[in-house]
């Protein structure tokens, strides 16, 4: 299986480094993602932080007053 990097169309499993909660998000190029379907806009802060990352890499998002860290544990191609 080839090594995958996060790009638009991929579905990514993230694990919170804070509380180990897991979620699946699909990165989409749309400016209006359907959050009820787990879609996340590619150009959102979290989407931009994930782009180009691979399995086992950390995603760090720094919002004023909040630091959020996730670990990418799986990537499904589009």
N, C-alpha and C positions, 0 to 999 in steps of 0.2 A: 504494500500500500504506500503510495507516495506521501511525503510529508506535506501537510496542508497548512497554509497560513490563512488567517482571518481576512476575508474580503467580502464585498457585497454579495449576498445570496447564500452565504454560509450560515449554518446553524451552529451555535457555540454553547457549550456547557461551561458555566462559570460557577466557582465555589467561593463563597465569601471567606476571606481570611480572618474575619472577625468572629463569625458564629457558625461557619461551615455549612450554611444553607446553600443549596444547589438550585440553579435555574438554567433553562434553555432559552436562548434568544436567537432570533433570525435577523441578521443584518440586512437591511433593505435600502435601496437607493431612494426610495420615496420620501418626500418631505412630510407625508402624513401616514406614518406606520400605524398598523392596527395592533394596539397594545394588548387587546384581548386575545390575539393570536400569538403573542410573544414576539412581535416584530419590534425592531429597534432601528431608528434612522441611522444610516451610515455616517451622517454629518453631525450627529448628536455628540456631546462630550464623551459619553461612554463608547459610542461607536468609533469615534476617532481614536480613542485610547486603545481600542482592540485591534484596529487595522494593522496588518502585517505581523501580528504576533502568532506564535505557534503553541502547541500543546506543551504544558509545563511552564509557560511564561506567566508572569504576573502582569495584571492590568492595574495601574494606579491612577486614581482619579482624585484630584485635589480641588475641592470646592471650598471657597472661603469658610473656615471654621470646621470643615469635615474632610477627612482623608479616608478614601474608600479603596480597599485592595481586594482584588479577585485573583483566582488562579484559573487559567484555562485548562480544563481537564479533557475536553473532547471537541472535535471540530468535524462537522458533517458537510461535505461539499454541496454545492447547489445543484 
